[in-house]
Amino acid sequence: MQKKNEFETNPEVIYLSEDSKTKSEEEKTKNENEEFGVEAKAAVDSRTYERPSFFIGVPIGIVFGGIGSKYESVFSIEYEGKTVVVLYHGLCLISAGDRLLIHGKWYKGKKLGIQGNVVIADRIEDLSSGIVFSHK
């Protein structure tokens, strides 16, 4: 052991400071919402839903107008021996067994009320057919 500035130091022991503890806590929260980019296999066909997003109308005795909507696609993939739910805000046509390259954010399912993990995808490449679904 060596004495350095009145502290004993041992080269075989790693001393953690308060900063390193907060960094590890920040890394844990970062890993919960980390960027996700991986090649995986689709477990099921995608389901596309129409979600109402806004209403435009004019009240003249009765209301004339319409409801605007957006499409969302949901499917699951097999990743590291587990099933992961993928949500894509848009139209995404995926068949079961397709090889996919998915980019997006990874979330813990408990925060969203889902048992398991969830990926909210920004870009999905279907390597089987060559089709790319992207917001950019």
C-alpha angles and dihedrals in degrees: 000000000000128000114227122173091341092304124109112233127193118195090214095057124072114214117207121214126204089259093058091050092054090045091055090049090050090050090053092054090043091053090054090060100027128149111266124210118159145134112245143157122252112242097195140010116275120257118215121208131188110226120195110236108170144000128221118188146145119221110220105153087307126027119261115193148085145253118244118212144187131212126240128186125207129189139140134242135199109243125169092342093307134098115245125191116230122202120192120186098222142031112316121167111200129165126210112269096026117139108236138189107208128191121186146090124311118221133182108247095224090069090055097040095255126121105234131015132313133208119201101204127215096178132020123185117194101211092187095061102017095238118143123204112195141157093212 
